[in-house]
Amino acid sequence: MSRRVPALLGARLVLPAFMALALLTLTGVGVRASLYLVLSASTASPGDVVFGYTPGRGAMAAAKGEMLPLFLVPTSQAEEIGSMEDPRLATAGWLSVDQSGDGHASIIVPPLTPGSYTLMVVCEPCASTSSGRSVLPVAEIAVLPFGDQVQTSPLAELLGALVRALCRVGV
């Protein structure tokens, strides 16, 4: 019986690890950083509004109460970015971090050539826990040609309409 217990324990640990690895492989999701955003859409056209949030609680504890700028850069160039002054960065929005350390993003896709882009946040307080880096990749998004139809959630469509209305009245 003592041989069976360690074998069961090993199977309980190996199986979930194998399933997680298989899921990452099948979905094509890469693990590049512990800080990331969940986006309301994975594709968008210039002018579209995309929303995001940090999963879990207190993911951005180092930046409580901060408004952090977000930028888009071609994915093939993202690892080369070391400063928010880099001319390859296209301004895309803001990540608002509440007092609990939870982040909420509003992104307006700027006029960009269609392709794969990495969303990056500039977070000076995060540098101490990010190997000294303050410009960090947080999500990936495919930019479509202007006017292409994008599938978004009904909530994202409603919030997008609200943001556009607020922009029209100057709020």
LUMGUGU-106330 format. One record per atom (N, C-alpha, C): y, z, x; residue number from 1. Coordinates in steps of 0.2 Angstrom, whole numbers, always signed. Layout:
% LUMGUGU-106330
py, pz, px, i
Y, Z, X, NUM
...
***
This chain:
% LUMGUGU-106330
py, pz, px, i
-6, +0, +4, 1
+0, +0, +0, 1
+6, +0, +4, 1
+6, +3, +10, 2
+12, +3, +14, 2
+14, -4, +17, 2
+9, -8, +18, 3
+10, -15, +20, 3
+14, -19, +15, 3
+12, -17, +8, 4
+15, -21, +3, 4
+22, -20, +1, 4
+24, -14, +2, 5
+31, -12, +1, 5
+36, -15, +6, 5
+35, -15, +12, 6
+40, -19, +17, 6
+39, -27, +15, 6
+34, -29, +13, 7
+33, -37, +11, 7
+38, -38, +5, 7
+37, -34, +0, 8
+41, -35, -6, 8
+49, -34, -4, 8
+50, -29, +0, 9
+57, -28, +2, 9
+60, -34, +6, 9
+56, -37, +10, 10
+58, -43, +14, 10
+59, -49, +9, 10
+54, -50, +4, 11
+55, -55, -1, 11
+61, -54, -5, 11
+63, -48, -7, 12
+69, -47, -11, 12
+76, -49, -7, 12
+75, -48, +0, 13
+81, -50, +4, 13
+81, -57, +6, 13
+76, -60, +7, 14
+75, -67, +9, 14
+77, -72, +3, 14
+74, -71, -2, 15
+75, -75, -8, 15
+82, -76, -10, 15
+86, -70, -11, 16
+93, -71, -13, 16
+97, -75, -7, 16
+96, -73, -1, 17
+99, -77, +4, 17
+98, -84, +4, 17
+91, -86, +3, 18
+89, -93, +3, 18
+93, -96, -3, 18
+93, -93, -9, 19
+96, -96, -15, 19
+104, -97, -13, 19
+107, -93, -10, 20
+114, -93, -9, 20
+115, -99, -4, 20
+111, -100, +1, 21
+112, -105, +6, 21
+111, -112, +2, 21
+105, -112, -2, 22
+104, -118, -6, 22
+110, -120, -10, 22
+113, -115, -13, 23
+118, -117, -18, 23
+124, -119, -14, 23
+126, -116, -8, 24
+131, -119, -4, 24
+130, -126, -2, 24
+124, -127, +0, 25
+122, -134, +2, 25
+122, -139, -3, 25
+120, -137, -9, 26
+120, -142, -14, 26
+127, -144, -17, 26
+131, -138, -17, 27
+138, -139, -20, 27
+143, -142, -15, 27
+141, -142, -9, 28
+145, -144, -4, 28
+151, -140, -2, 28
+151, -134, -4, 29
+156, -129, -3, 29
+155, -126, +4, 29
+160, -126, +8, 30
+160, -123, +14, 30
+163, -116, +14, 30
+160, -112, +19, 31
+163, -105, +20, 31
+167, -106, +26, 31
+174, -105, +25, 32
+178, -106, +30, 32
+183, -100, +31, 32
+184, -96, +26, 33
+188, -90, +26, 33
+186, -85, +21, 33
+188, -79, +22, 34
+187, -74, +17, 34
+192, -74, +11, 34
+198, -77, +13, 35
+203, -78, +8, 35
+203, -85, +5, 35
+202, -85, -1, 36
+202, -91, -5, 36
+205, -91, -12, 36
+207, -96, -15, 37
+209, -97, -22, 37
+204, -100, -26, 37
+203, -98, -32, 38
+199, -102, -37, 38
+205, -106, -41, 38
+204, -112, -41, 39
+209, -117, -44, 39
+206, -119, -51, 39
+211, -120, -56, 40
+210, -122, -63, 40
+207, -130, -63, 40
+208, -133, -57, 41
+206, -140, -57, 41
+205, -142, -50, 41
+200, -146, -48, 42
+198, -148, -42, 42
+201, -155, -40, 42
+203, -158, -45, 43
+207, -164, -44, 43
+213, -164, -48, 43
+218, -168, -45, 44
+225, -168, -48, 44
+229, -174, -46, 44
+233, -177, -50, 45
+238, -182, -48, 45
+245, -179, -46, 45
+249, -183, -42, 46
+256, -180, -41, 46
+259, -179, -48, 46
+262, -173, -48, 47
+266, -170, -53, 47
+262, -166, -58, 47
+255, -166, -57, 48
+251, -161, -61, 48
+252, -154, -59, 48
+251, -149, -63, 49
+252, -142, -62, 49
+244, -139, -62, 49
+243, -136, -56, 50
+236, -133, -55, 50
+238, -125, -54, 50
+234, -121, -57, 51
+234, -114, -56, 51
+229, -111, -52, 51
+230, -106, -49, 52
+224, -103, -45, 52
+225, -95, -45, 52
+220, -92, -43, 53
+220, -85, -42, 53
+215, -83, -37, 53
+216, -77, -34, 54
+211, -74, -29, 54
+206, -70, -33, 54
+200, -72, -32, 55
+194, -68, -35, 55
+194, -61, -33, 55
+191, -57, -37, 56
+190, -50, -35, 56
+196, -46, -36, 56
+196, -40, -33, 57
+202, -35, -34, 57
+205, -34, -27, 57
+211, -35, -26, 58
+215, -33, -20, 58
+213, -37, -14, 58
+212, -44, -15, 59
+210, -48, -10, 59
+216, -49, -5, 59
+222, -48, -7, 60
+228, -49, -3, 60
+232, -43, -2, 60
+228, -37, -1, 61
+231, -31, +0, 61
+236, -30, +5, 61
+236, -34, +10, 62
+241, -34, +16, 62
+247, -37, +14, 62
+247, -41, +8, 63
+254, -45, +6, 63
+256, -42, -1, 63
+255, -36, -3, 64
+257, -34, -9, 64
+264, -35, -11, 64
+265, -38, -17, 65
+272, -39, -19, 65
+276, -45, -15, 65
+272, -49, -12, 66
+275, -55, -8, 66
+275, -61, -12, 66
+279, -65, -11, 67
+279, -72, -14, 67
+278, -77, -8, 67
+272, -80, -7, 68
+270, -83, -1, 68
+270, -91, -3, 68
+273, -95, +2, 69
+273, -102, +0, 69
+266, -105, +1, 69
+265, -111, -3, 70
+259, -114, -2, 70
+260, -122, +0, 70
+256, -125, +3, 71
+257, -131, +6, 71
+250, -135, +5, 71
+251, -142, +5, 72
+245, -146, +5, 72
+245, -150, +12, 72
+240, -151, +15, 73
+239, -155, +21, 73
+232, -159, +20, 73
+232, -165, +23, 74
+226, -169, +23, 74
+220, -164, +26, 74
+214, -164, +23, 75
+209, -159, +25, 75
+207, -161, +32, 75
+207, -167, +34, 76
+205, -169, +41, 76
+210, -166, +46, 76
+216, -164, +44, 77
+221, -161, +49, 77
+222, -154, +48, 77
+219, -150, +43, 78
+220, -143, +42, 78
+219, -139, +47, 78
+214, -140, +51, 79
+213, -135, +57, 79
+218, -135, +62, 79
+222, -141, +63, 80
+227, -142, +68, 80
+234, -138, +66, 80
+234, -136, +60, 81
+241, -133, +58, 81
+241, -126, +60, 81
+247, -125, +64, 82
+248, -118, +67, 82
+254, -115, +65, 82
+259, -119, +61, 83
+265, -116, +59, 83
+267, -119, +53, 83
+271, -115, +49, 84
+274, -118, +43, 84
+279, -123, +44, 84
+281, -124, +50, 85
+286, -129, +52, 85
+283, -136, +53, 85
+276, -136, +53, 86
+273, -143, +54, 86
+275, -148, +49, 86
+277, -154, +51, 87
+280, -159, +46, 87
+274, -162, +42, 87
+268, -161, +44, 88
+262, -163, +40, 88
+261, -159, +33, 88
+264, -153, +33, 89
+263, -149, +27, 89
+268, -152, +21, 89
+265, -152, +15, 90
+269, -154, +9, 90
+269, -148, +5, 90
+276, -146, +3, 91
+277, -140, -1, 91
+273, -141, -8, 91
+270, -136, -10, 92
+266, -137, -16, 92
+267, -131, -21, 92
+270, -126, -19, 93
+271, -120, -24, 93
+271, -113, -21, 93
+269, -108, -25, 94
+269, -101, -22, 94
+263, -97, -25, 94
+261, -93, -20, 95
+256, -88, -22, 95
+260, -81, -23, 95
+260, -78, -29, 96
+263, -72, -30, 96
+257, -67, -30, 96
+259, -62, -26, 97
+254, -56, -25, 97
+257, -50, -28, 97
+253, -47, -33, 98
+255, -41, -37, 98
+254, -35, -32, 98
+256, -29, -35, 99
+256, -23, -32, 99
+248, -21, -31, 99
+244, -24, -34, 100
+237, -22, -33, 100
+233, -27, -28, 100
+237, -31, -25, 101
+235, -36, -20, 101
+231, -42, -23, 101
+232, -43, -30, 102
+229, -49, -33, 102
+234, -55, -33, 102
+232, -61, -31, 103
+236, -66, -30, 103
+235, -71, -36, 103
+241, -74, -38, 104
+241, -79, -44, 104
+245, -85, -41, 104
+243, -91, -41, 105
+246, -97, -39, 105
+248, -102, -44, 105
+254, -105, -43, 106
+256, -111, -47, 106
+258, -116, -42, 106
+254, -122, -43, 107
+254, -127, -38, 107
+257, -134, -42, 107
+262, -137, -40, 108
+264, -143, -42, 108
+262, -149, -37, 108
+258, -153, -39, 109
+255, -158, -34, 109
+261, -163, -32, 109
+263, -163, -25, 110
+268, -167, -23, 110
+266, -174, -23, 110
+271, -179, -22, 111
+269, -186, -21, 111
+265, -187, -15, 111
+259, -188, -15, 112
+254, -189, -9, 112
+250, -195, -10, 112
+248, -197, -4, 113
+243, -203, -4, 113
+236, -200, -7, 113
+233, -203, -11, 114
+226, -200, -14, 114
+222, -199, -8, 114
+218, -193, -9, 115
+213, -191, -4, 115
+211, -184, -4, 115
+208, -181, +0, 116
+206, -174, +1, 116
+211, -170, +4, 116
+213, -165, +1, 117
+218, -160, +4, 117
+216, -153, +4, 117
+219, -150, +9, 118
+218, -142, +9, 118
+224, -139, +7, 118
+223, -134, +3, 119
+229, -130, +1, 119
+230, -124, +6, 119
+236, -123, +9, 120
+237, -118, +14, 120
+242, -113, +12, 120
+241, -107, +13, 121
+246, -102, +12, 121
+249, -99, +18, 121
+255, -98, +18, 122
+258, -94, +24, 122
+259, -87, +22, 122
+255, -83, +26, 123
+255, -76, +25, 123
+255, -72, +32, 123
+262, -70, +34, 124
+263, -67, +40, 124
+259, -60, +40, 124
+259, -56, +34, 125
+255, -50, +34, 125
+248, -51, +35, 125
+245, -57, +34, 126
+238, -58, +34, 126
+236, -59, +42, 126
+240, -61, +46, 127
+239, -63, +53, 127
+234, -57, +56, 127
+236, -51, +55, 128
+232, -46, +58, 128
+225, -46, +57, 128
+223, -48, +51, 129
+216, -49, +49, 129
+213, -56, +49, 129
+217, -61, +52, 130
+215, -68, +52, 130
+215, -71, +59, 130
+213, -67, +64, 131
+213, -69, +71, 131
+220, -71, +73, 131
+225, -68, +71, 132
+232, -70, +73, 132
+235, -76, +69, 132
+231, -79, +64, 133
+234, -85, +61, 133
+238, -82, +55, 133
+243, -86, +53, 134
+247, -84, +47, 134
+247, -90, +42, 134
+245, -96, +44, 135
+245, -102, +40, 135
+237, -103, +39, 135
+235, -101, +33, 136
+228, -101, +31, 136
+225, -105, +26, 136
+220, -109, +27, 137
+217, -113, +21, 137
+214, -108, +16, 137
+216, -110, +10, 138
+213, -106, +4, 138
+210, -110, -1, 138
+210, -117, -1, 139
+207, -121, -6, 139
+207, -128, -4, 139
+203, -132, -8, 140
+203, -139, -7, 140
+204, -142, -13, 140
+207, -148, -13, 141
+209, -152, -19, 141
+209, -159, -18, 141
+206, -163, -22, 142
+207, -170, -22, 142
+213, -173, -25, 142
+217, -176, -22, 143
+223, -179, -25, 143
+221, -186, -27, 143
+222, -188, -34, 144
+221, -194, -37, 144
+227, -198, -37, 144
+226, -205, -38, 145
+232, -209, -39, 145
+236, -207, -45, 145
+243, -208, -44, 146
+247, -205, -49, 146
+245, -208, -56, 146
+245, -204, -61, 147
+243, -206, -68, 147
+236, -206, -70, 147
+231, -205, -65, 148
+224, -204, -67, 148
+223, -198, -71, 148
+218, -199, -76, 149
+217, -194, -80, 149
+213, -188, -76, 149
+215, -182, -77, 150
+211, -176, -74, 150
+209, -172, -79, 150
+203, -170, -78, 151
+199, -165, -83, 151
+202, -158, -81, 151
+205, -154, -85, 152
+207, -147, -84, 152
+205, -143, -90, 152
+205, -137, -89, 153
+203, -132, -94, 153
+209, -132, -99, 153
+207, -130, -105, 154
+213, -130, -110, 154
+218, -125, -109, 154
+216, -119, -105, 155
+221, -114, -103, 155
+226, -117, -98, 155
+223, -121, -93, 156
+227, -124, -88, 156
+232, -129, -91, 156
+230, -133, -96, 157
+234, -137, -100, 157
+240, -134, -103, 157
+238, -128, -107, 158
+243, -124, -110, 158
+248, -121, -105, 158
+246, -118, -100, 159
+250, -116, -95, 159
+255, -121, -92, 159
+252, -127, -90, 160
+255, -132, -87, 160
+261, -134, -92, 160
+260, -135, -99, 161
+265, -137, -103, 161
+270, -131, -104, 161
+269, -125, -103, 162
+274, -120, -103, 162
+278, -120, -97, 162
+275, -121, -91, 163
+279, -122, -85, 163
+284, -128, -85, 163
+281, -134, -88, 164
+286, -140, -88, 164
+291, -138, -93, 164
+290, -135, -99, 165
+295, -133, -104, 165
+300, -128, -100, 165
+298, -123, -97, 166
+303, -119, -93, 166
+307, -123, -88, 166
+304, -127, -85, 167
+308, -131, -80, 167
+313, -136, -83, 167
+312, -138, -89, 168
+316, -142, -93, 168
+323, -138, -95, 168
+321, -132, -97, 169
+327, -128, -99, 169
+330, -124, -94, 169
+328, -125, -87, 170
+331, -122, -82, 170
+329, -115, -80, 170
+324, -112, -83, 171
+322, -105, -81, 171
+319, -105, -74, 171
***
